[in-house]
Amino acid sequence: MKHVFVFDSKAFYNQQWKMDNILDGIGQYFRTQENLSFSIQYSRYRRNAIGIIQDEIEKSDPGEIIRIYAIGGEEIFFDCLNGVAHFPNTQIALVPFGETNNFLKIFGDDKIEIFKDIPQLVQSETISTDAIRWGINYALNSCYIGMNSAITKKIKDIKSTLNKGSFVFFTKVSSFANYILTAFDKQLAARKYIISIDDVDYSGSYSLIHVANTPYYNGKKTGASDATPDDGLLDIALIKATHPMATLSAMRRYSKGKRSRNCLIIQGKRITVKSTNQLWIQLDNDYIQDTEITLNAIHHAVQMVVPKGFTYPIGAIEAL
């Protein structure tokens, strides 16, 4: 087995000492081990990690297992996932040093720090994990279409121009203002969609479409609280459009893990969403605009590295 550590330097902005400590820990550990191969790489820009992983695979022996450690936050994890999902004999571990690490929340907040223990991860096992596929792209957590994705994209763009000290104040004020303004925008909060889930028609006007493989978003459990990343199914939430204040209430409840009466939950393996205008799409931490998207549940698409004894908390449903 070869161990490849892929760092997102942006996740350690003004904290070079923290990255240096991780690097020292990796070096010290592997110097004490026999017959363990490792490599350290740095992702310089979005999607760079995909090429890095491909190069490491090409240099490996036939049939050798490559374990990728995504060190940073949601962005590097997304890129590494899209690197390993295309190749056999690969595994992926998330070493959480970002603002949010939604996938690991499924194991409990008290377990997240364990994933920063490199020696323990090196000795860890894997569990087969589903992924969401759109064309050649893969996501592990969710896909949002509609209000949420439009709002978070706008906030992310503005936050990128601010210094770190302004983040907390800005996020609270801007999120509140954007939710109110967007709730009154019919193109975002009450758009008509053509929707097919496993060949069943669910077309209509919706404020939000959430396709979930796990229940967490933005560090909190959503209304798709039963989503399980090893059951071969997508949990799809459709929040029907209504008047602006009711929309705000439904969105607030959903973001707190509850469901309003205008929220429909369907489990399925495939969903297609179409619109006459550009869709606002958030695929994990990647933002896309298109007039049509088809998402598929890919059962056991990746091997996720977890400490020994860790399992997903909700019992898996055997894929049909």
C-alpha positions in Angstrom: 0.0 0.0 0.0 1.1 3.5 -0.8 0.1 6.5 1.4 -0.3 9.8 -0.4 -0.9 13.0 1.7 -2.5 15.8 -0.3 -2.4 19.2 1.4 -4.6 22.1 0.6 -2.3 25.0 1.6 -5.2 27.5 1.6 -6.7 25.7 4.6 -3.6 26.7 6.6 -3.7 30.4 5.7 -1.6 32.3 8.3 -1.1 28.9 10.1 2.0 27.5 8.4 3.2 26.3 11.8 0.2 23.9 12.0 0.9 22.4 8.6 4.6 22.1 9.6 3.6 20.2 12.7 1.5 17.7 10.5 4.4 17.3 8.1 6.8 16.6 11.0 4.4 14.1 12.5 4.1 12.2 9.1 7.9 12.1 8.7 8.5 10.9 12.2 5.9 8.2 12.0 7.0 6.8 8.6 10.7 6.8 9.6 9.8 4.3 12.3 7.9 1.9 10.0 9.2 -0.8 7.7 7.9 -1.4 4.2 5.6 1.6 4.2 5.6 3.9 1.1 4.4 7.4 1.3 4.3 10.7 -0.6 3.5 14.3 0.3 1.8 16.5 -2.3 0.4 20.0 -2.4 -2.8 21.0 -4.3 -2.2 24.5 -5.7 -5.6 25.2 -7.3 -9.0 23.6 -7.7 -9.0 20.2 -9.3 -5.2 20.0 -9.1 -5.5 17.1 -6.7 -7.2 15.0 -9.5 -4.0 15.2 -11.6 -1.8 14.5 -8.6 -3.7 11.3 -7.8 -3.6 10.2 -11.4 0.2 10.6 -11.4 0.6 8.7 -8.2 -1.5 5.8 -9.6 0.5 5.7 -12.8 3.7 5.4 -10.8 2.4 2.7 -8.5 2.8 -1.1 -9.1 0.0 -3.0 -10.8 -2.7 -3.8 -8.2 -1.1 -1.7 -5.5 -3.6 0.0 -3.2 -3.3 3.8 -3.0 -4.6 5.5 0.1 -5.2 9.2 -0.4 -5.3 11.6 2.7 -7.2 14.8 1.9 -5.7 17.3 4.4 -7.8 20.5 4.7 -11.5 21.1 4.3 -14.4 20.5 2.0 -12.7 21.7 -1.2 -9.7 19.3 -1.1 -11.9 16.5 0.0 -14.2 17.1 -3.1 -11.2 17.2 -5.4 -9.6 14.0 -3.9 -12.9 12.2 -4.1 -13.1 13.0 -7.8 -9.6 11.6 -8.2 -10.1 8.3 -6.5 -13.7 7.6 -7.8 -12.4 7.0 -11.3 -9.8 4.4 -10.3 -9.8 0.9 -8.7 -7.5 0.0 -5.8 -7.9 3.5 -4.2 -9.0 4.7 -0.8 -9.7 8.1 0.7 -9.3 9.6 4.2 -10.4 13.1 5.3 -8.0 14.8 7.7 -10.2 17.7 8.8 -8.6 21.1 8.9 -11.2 23.2 7.1 -14.1 25.5 8.2 -16.6 22.7 7.9 -16.2 18.9 7.4 -19.8 17.8 6.9 -19.1 14.2 6.0 -17.4 13.4 9.3 -20.3 14.8 11.3 -22.1 11.6 10.8 -19.8 9.9 13.3 -20.5 12.5 16.0 -18.8 15.8 16.9 -16.7 14.1 19.6 -15.1 11.8 16.9 -13.9 14.3 14.4 -10.6 15.0 16.2 -9.7 11.3 15.9 -9.4 11.8 12.1 -6.5 14.2 12.7 -4.4 11.3 14.2 -2.3 10.3 11.2 -0.8 7.2 12.7 -4.2 5.9 13.6 -5.6 6.6 10.1 -2.6 4.8 8.5 -3.6 1.7 10.5 -7.4 2.2 9.9 -9.8 0.1 7.9 -12.2 1.2 5.2 -16.0 1.1 4.8 -17.7 1.0 1.4 -19.4 4.3 0.8 -21.9 5.5 -1.8 -21.4 8.6 -3.9 -23.6 10.9 -6.0 -22.6 11.0 -9.6 -23.3 13.8 -12.2 -21.6 12.9 -15.5 -17.9 12.6 -14.6 -18.3 14.4 -11.3 -18.8 12.9 -7.9 -20.0 14.2 -4.5 -20.2 12.5 -1.2 -22.5 14.7 0.9 -25.3 16.3 -1.2 -26.5 18.4 -4.1 -28.6 21.5 -3.5 -30.6 23.1 -6.3 -32.5 26.4 -5.8 -32.5 28.9 -2.9 -29.7 27.5 -0.8 -27.2 27.1 -3.5 -27.8 30.6 -4.9 -27.4 32.2 -1.5 -24.3 30.3 -0.5 -22.6 31.0 -3.8 -23.2 34.7 -3.4 -22.0 34.7 0.2 -18.9 32.6 -0.8 -18.0 35.0 -3.5 -18.2 38.1 -1.2 -16.4 36.3 1.6 -13.4 35.6 -0.6 -12.7 39.3 -0.7 -12.7 39.7 3.1 -10.1 39.1 5.7 -10.5 36.3 8.1 -11.5 38.6 11.0 -14.6 39.7 9.1 -16.0 36.3 8.4 -18.2 35.7 11.4 -19.9 39.1 11.5 -20.3 39.1 7.7 -21.7 35.6 7.5 -24.5 36.3 10.0 -25.6 39.6 8.6 -25.3 38.7 4.9 -26.9 35.3 5.3 -30.0 36.8 7.0 -30.3 39.6 4.3 -29.8 37.2 1.4 -32.4 34.7 2.7 -35.0 37.5 3.0 -34.3 39.0 -0.5 -34.2 35.6 -2.1 -37.5 34.5 -0.6 -39.2 37.3 -2.5 -37.4 36.4 -5.8 -39.8 34.1 -7.7 -37.0 33.0 -10.1 -35.2 31.4 -7.1 -37.8 30.8 -4.5 -40.7 29.6 -6.7 -39.3 28.3 -9.9 -41.0 25.6 -11.9 -39.0 22.5 -12.4 -39.4 19.3 -14.5 -38.4 16.6 -12.1 -38.2 12.8 -12.5 -37.2 10.5 -9.7 -36.8 6.8 -10.8 -39.1 7.6 -13.8 -41.8 9.0 -11.5 -42.8 12.6 -12.3 -42.6 15.2 -9.4 -42.6 18.4 -11.6 -43.8 21.6 -9.9 -42.8 24.8 -8.3 -40.2 24.4 -5.6 -38.0 26.6 -3.4 -35.4 24.0 -2.7 -34.3 20.6 -4.0 -31.9 18.7 -1.7 -30.4 15.5 -2.9 -28.7 14.0 0.2 -26.2 11.1 0.6 -25.5 12.2 4.2 -27.7 14.3 6.6 -25.3 17.2 7.3 -24.9 20.6 5.6 -23.0 23.6 6.8 -22.2 21.8 10.0 -25.8 21.0 10.9 -28.2 18.1 10.5 -30.8 18.9 7.8 -34.3 17.7 7.3 -32.9 14.7 5.3 -32.0 13.3 8.7 -32.2 9.6 7.6 -29.8 9.9 4.7 -27.2 7.1 4.9 -24.1 6.9 2.8 -24.1 3.1 2.3 -27.7 2.2 1.5 -27.5 2.7 -2.3 -30.3 5.3 -2.2 -30.5 9.1 -2.3 -32.8 11.0 0.1 -34.4 13.7 -1.9 -36.2 16.6 -0.3 -38.6 18.8 -2.3 -39.7 22.0 -0.6 -42.8 23.3 -2.4 -43.0 27.0 -3.2 -45.3 29.1 -1.1 -45.6 32.7 0.0 -42.2 34.3 1.0 -42.7 34.2 4.8 -43.8 30.6 4.8 -40.8 29.8 2.5 -38.4 31.4 5.1 -40.0 29.4 7.9 -39.7 26.1 5.9 -36.1 26.8 5.0 -35.3 27.6 8.6 -36.9 24.4 9.9 -35.2 22.3 7.3 -31.8 23.7 8.2 -32.4 22.7 11.8 -33.2 19.1 11.0 -37.0 19.5 10.9 -39.6 19.3 8.1 -42.4 21.6 7.3 -45.7 20.4 5.8 -44.7 21.5 2.3 -41.5 19.3 2.4 -41.7 16.1 0.5 -39.1 13.3 1.1 -38.5 10.6 -1.5 -35.8 7.9 -1.7 -34.5 7.0 -5.1 -31.5 6.0 -7.2 -31.8 8.6 -9.9 -33.1 12.1 -10.3 -33.3 14.4 -13.3 -34.1 18.2 -12.8 -34.7 20.5 -15.7 -35.6 24.2 -16.0 -35.9 26.7 -18.8 -33.4 29.0 -17.0 -30.0 28.2 -15.5 -30.2 26.1 -12.4 -28.3 27.2 -9.3 -26.5 24.0 -8.3 -24.2 23.2 -5.3 -22.6 19.8 -5.6 -20.8 19.4 -2.2 -18.5 22.5 -2.3 -18.6 23.0 -6.1 -20.9 25.4 -7.8 -22.4 24.8 -11.2 -25.0 26.4 -13.5 -26.9 24.4 -16.1 -30.4 24.0 -17.4 -30.5 20.2 -16.6 -28.8 17.8 -14.2 -29.1 14.1 -13.7 -27.8 12.6 -10.5 -27.3 8.9 -9.7 -26.6 7.0 -6.5 -23.4 4.9 -7.1 -23.5 2.2 -4.5 -20.2 1.6 -2.7 -18.4 3.9 -5.2 -15.5 4.6 -2.8 -13.6 3.1 0.1 -13.7 5.6 3.0 -10.9 5.3 5.6 -12.2 5.3 9.2 -10.8 4.2 12.6 -11.3 0.6 13.5 -14.9 -0.1 14.8 -16.4 3.0 13.1 -19.7 2.4 11.2 -22.4 4.6 9.8 -24.9 5.2 12.6 -28.1 4.3 10.6 -28.4 0.6 9.5 -27.8 0.2 5.8 -30.7 -0.7 3.5 -29.6 -3.3 0.9 -29.6 -1.6 -2.5 -32.3 -3.1 -4.9 
